[in-house]
């Protein structure tokens, strides 16, 4: 990240880690867990970790591999393959911007944490639209019989939120929101 207050960075770290842990607990969403963990590491203020020469190439390689994996038919990301490819591509793009492989700055050198404005804008627009559409879809999910989560279950039965579609959707919305924030802060 660049010049935003450290509080914003730390809030992104917390959001990304919480989402990664939630996805990891679900065990079916390992790709999202890796994405959330990577976002958390990328959001840590530079004053804490300091720029390391090897971070950006490692991130770029990991997320390029994730994008390729998401393109494989019949893989783990069956229902939302395009979204996974875009997320992975955005992570590669942000990793390259971290390394200064992106756009030239006002001087003759590369600017740390900046990218190509058109690409940043397109990715930010994609994630903004995704957040609004998925958020609306999440809010409009009909309540189960009885009007509350778990109302149809027998008394004392465990609530199965961990494997619900809504939790997976909420994870994706929070990841997309974090991605949007990171892109806007570039």
C-alpha positions as CSV (number, residue, x, y, z in Angstrom):
1,X,0.0,0.0,0.0
2,X,1.1,3.6,-0.3
3,X,0.3,6.7,1.7
4,X,-2.9,6.0,3.6
5,X,-3.1,6.0,7.4
6,X,-1.9,2.8,9.0
7,X,-5.3,2.3,10.5
8,X,-6.8,1.6,7.1
9,X,-4.0,-0.9,6.4
10,X,-4.7,-2.7,9.7
11,X,-8.5,-2.7,9.1
12,X,-7.8,-4.4,5.7
13,X,-5.5,-6.9,7.4
14,X,-8.2,-7.8,9.9
15,X,-10.9,-8.1,7.3
16,X,-8.7,-10.2,5.0
17,X,-7.6,-12.5,7.8
18,X,-11.1,-13.0,9.2
19,X,-12.3,-13.9,5.7
20,X,-9.4,-16.2,5.2
21,X,-10.0,-18.0,8.5
22,X,-13.7,-18.3,7.7
23,X,-13.0,-19.8,4.3
24,X,-10.4,-22.1,5.7
25,X,-12.9,-23.4,8.3
26,X,-15.3,-24.1,5.5
27,X,-12.6,-26.4,4.0
28,X,-14.2,-26.2,0.6
29,X,-13.0,-22.7,0.0
30,X,-9.2,-23.1,0.2
31,X,-8.7,-20.8,-2.8
32,X,-10.5,-18.0,-1.0
33,X,-8.5,-18.7,2.1
34,X,-5.2,-18.3,0.2
35,X,-6.5,-15.1,-1.4
36,X,-7.5,-13.7,2.0
37,X,-4.2,-14.5,3.5
38,X,-2.4,-12.9,0.6
39,X,-4.5,-9.8,0.9
40,X,-3.7,-9.6,4.6
41,X,0.0,-9.8,4.0
42,X,-0.2,-7.2,1.2
43,X,-2.1,-4.8,3.4
44,X,0.4,-4.9,6.3
45,X,1.9,-1.4,6.5
46,X,5.3,-1.1,4.9
47,X,6.7,0.4,8.1
48,X,6.1,-3.0,9.7
49,X,7.4,-5.5,7.1
50,X,9.4,-3.1,4.9
51,X,9.5,-3.8,1.1
52,X,11.4,-7.1,0.4
53,X,12.6,-7.8,-3.1
54,X,11.2,-11.3,-3.2
55,X,7.6,-10.6,-2.0
56,X,6.1,-9.3,-5.3
57,X,7.5,-12.2,-7.5
58,X,6.3,-14.8,-5.0
59,X,2.8,-13.2,-4.9
60,X,2.7,-12.9,-8.7
61,X,3.7,-16.6,-9.1
62,X,1.2,-17.9,-6.5
63,X,-1.7,-15.9,-7.9
64,X,-0.8,-16.6,-11.5
65,X,-0.9,-20.3,-10.6
66,X,-4.3,-19.7,-8.8
67,X,-5.7,-18.1,-12.0
68,X,-4.6,-21.0,-14.1
69,X,-6.1,-23.5,-11.6
70,X,-9.4,-21.6,-11.7
71,X,-9.5,-21.9,-15.5
72,X,-9.3,-25.8,-15.3
73,X,-12.8,-27.3,-16.0
74,X,-14.1,-29.3,-13.1
75,X,-11.9,-27.7,-10.5
76,X,-12.8,-26.5,-7.1
77,X,-14.1,-23.1,-8.4
78,X,-16.8,-24.6,-10.6
79,X,-19.5,-22.1,-10.0
80,X,-17.5,-18.9,-10.0
81,X,-14.5,-19.6,-12.2
82,X,-14.5,-16.2,-13.9
83,X,-14.5,-14.4,-10.5
84,X,-11.6,-16.5,-9.3
85,X,-9.6,-15.6,-12.4
86,X,-10.3,-11.9,-12.0
87,X,-9.4,-12.0,-8.3
88,X,-6.2,-13.9,-9.1
89,X,-5.3,-11.5,-11.9
90,X,-6.0,-8.5,-9.6
91,X,-3.6,-10.0,-7.0
92,X,-0.9,-10.5,-9.7
93,X,-1.5,-6.9,-10.8
94,X,-1.2,-5.5,-7.2
95,X,1.9,-7.6,-6.6
96,X,3.5,-6.2,-9.8
97,X,2.5,-2.7,-8.7
98,X,4.1,-3.4,-5.3
99,X,7.3,-4.2,-7.1
100,X,7.1,-1.1,-9.2
101,X,6.6,-3.2,-12.5
102,X,3.5,-1.0,-13.2
103,X,3.2,2.5,-14.5
104,X,5.9,5.1,-14.5
105,X,5.8,7.8,-11.9
106,X,6.1,11.6,-12.5
107,X,9.9,11.3,-12.5
108,X,12.0,8.8,-14.4
109,X,11.6,5.9,-11.9
110,X,8.8,3.5,-11.0
111,X,6.4,4.4,-8.2
112,X,6.0,1.8,-5.5
113,X,2.3,0.8,-5.0
114,X,1.0,2.4,-8.2
115,X,-0.3,0.8,-11.3
116,X,-1.7,1.6,-14.7
117,X,-4.7,3.9,-13.9
118,X,-7.0,2.3,-16.5
119,X,-6.3,-1.2,-15.3
120,X,-6.8,-0.1,-11.7
121,X,-10.0,1.6,-12.6
122,X,-11.4,-1.4,-14.5
123,X,-10.6,-3.8,-11.7
124,X,-12.0,-1.4,-9.1
125,X,-15.2,-1.1,-11.2
126,X,-15.5,-4.9,-11.5
127,X,-15.2,-5.3,-7.7
128,X,-17.6,-2.5,-7.0
129,X,-20.2,-4.0,-9.2
130,X,-19.5,-7.5,-7.8
131,X,-19.9,-6.2,-4.2
132,X,-23.2,-4.5,-5.0
133,X,-24.7,-7.4,-7.0
134,X,-23.6,-10.1,-4.5
135,X,-24.5,-8.0,-1.5
136,X,-28.0,-7.4,-2.9
137,X,-28.3,-11.1,-3.7
138,X,-27.2,-12.0,-0.1
139,X,-29.7,-9.6,1.4
140,X,-32.5,-10.9,-0.7
141,X,-32.0,-14.5,0.3
142,X,-35.4,-15.8,1.6
143,X,-35.5,-16.6,5.3
144,X,-35.9,-20.3,6.2
145,X,-39.2,-21.6,7.4
146,X,-39.9,-20.1,10.8
147,X,-38.4,-16.7,9.9
148,X,-35.0,-17.1,11.5
149,X,-31.8,-19.1,10.8
150,X,-32.1,-22.5,12.3
151,X,-35.8,-22.0,13.2
152,X,-36.8,-25.2,11.4
153,X,-34.2,-27.3,13.2
154,X,-35.1,-29.3,16.3
155,X,-34.3,-27.7,19.6
156,X,-30.6,-28.2,20.5
157,X,-29.5,-29.0,17.0
158,X,-26.3,-27.3,15.9
159,X,-26.7,-24.4,13.5
160,X,-25.0,-25.4,10.2
161,X,-23.8,-22.0,9.1
162,X,-20.4,-23.2,8.3
163,X,-21.5,-25.0,5.2
164,X,-24.3,-22.6,4.1
165,X,-24.2,-21.0,0.7
166,X,-24.8,-17.6,2.4
167,X,-21.6,-17.8,4.4
168,X,-19.6,-18.6,1.2
169,X,-21.3,-15.6,-0.5
170,X,-20.5,-13.4,2.5
171,X,-16.9,-14.4,2.3
172,X,-16.7,-13.5,-1.4
173,X,-18.4,-10.2,-0.8
174,X,-16.0,-9.3,2.0
175,X,-13.0,-10.4,-0.1
176,X,-14.2,-8.3,-3.0
177,X,-14.7,-5.3,-0.7
178,X,-11.2,-5.7,0.6
179,X,-9.9,-6.0,-3.0
180,X,-11.8,-2.9,-3.9
181,X,-10.3,-1.0,-1.0
182,X,-6.8,-2.1,-1.9
183,X,-7.3,-1.0,-5.5
184,X,-8.7,2.4,-4.5
185,X,-5.7,2.9,-2.2
186,X,-3.1,2.2,-4.9
